[in-house]
Amino acid sequence: MKLRIVTYNIHKGVSTLGSRPRIHALKQALTGLRADMVFLQEVQGRHDLLALRHSGSWPSQGQHEYLAEDHQHSAYGMNAVYDHGHHGNALLSSFPIVSAFNHDVSDHVFESRGILHCVVKIAEQDVHCYVIHLGLFAGSRLRQTQSLIEAVESTAPRNAPLLIAGDFNDWTNALSKSLRERLGVSEVFDRRLSARSFGDYLRRLSGRGPRKSPARTFPSAMPVLQLDRIYSRGFEISHASVLRGASWARLSDHAPIVAELTLLPERADNPARSAEPEYTNDQLQPQQ
């Protein structure tokens, strides 16, 4: 089955300067992408001050609910909580979300971070989806990546299909190697060796393998930093691109990544145990 996957840091649905609402234009833009799943970061679940300031133009429901089309399911992981509201990560899905749980991976009091883990039922397979927004400090990101690896290893069967996407804040590309080695994932911009490329020919001779260079997504007006990622396991990667241009730059400070993937048939050597993690009822997040 072919899927279109998007990851996008939406900057809480407001402009970078002036905090003017961009959430309506974001909804229109995301609808136009016709994505099967959208991994969102900096999603405003509630913001009383902006709702009061922009009365009549601010959605009455959480942004994840507003952005989800009628046929989509949504899940929200609340990370940062303050007197007038909260924000976090979200997943929008055209397929049923079987369960959702938010792992708190906050590393210090100045940043509230979480990993939203959703199990999505696609073509009779349980696909484990992890929505990520890691910290601004290198040490925090290393520890949070280790927490991600441990979460995946403890909640997903060994060969279950995975999608891990979001804002890794990893502009030095220091985290990809451990994710590939421990979880067996590939990043959607990993290049395969091609006989038509002289550079890849030299890499083949040297035994170094394909070039692994994530896309530049920040700032959206002129991307220079490699912050956002989509990693997959159990999928064939057909195409990936960064959406750039003035219209996207007006919506958020990050540019979205769109990837075309094909879900591979279920492997016979998958463990027989259930793919659904054993969370208690009070840990599960409500889905739309």
Secondary structure, 3 states (H helix, E strand, C coil): CEEEEEEEECHHHECCCCCCECHHHHHHHHHHHCCCEEEEEEEEEEEHHHHHHCCCCCCCCCHHHHHCCCCCEEEEEEEEEECCEEEEEEEEECCCEEEEEEEECCCECCECCEEEEEEEEECCEEEEEEEEECCCCHHHHHHHHHHHHHHHHHHCCCCCCEEEEEECCCCCCCCHHHHHHHHCCEECCCCCCCCCCHHHHHHHHHCCCCCCCCCCCECCCCCCECCEEEEEECEEEEEEEECCCHHHHCCCCCCCEEEEEEECCCCCCCCCCCCCCCCCHHHECCCC
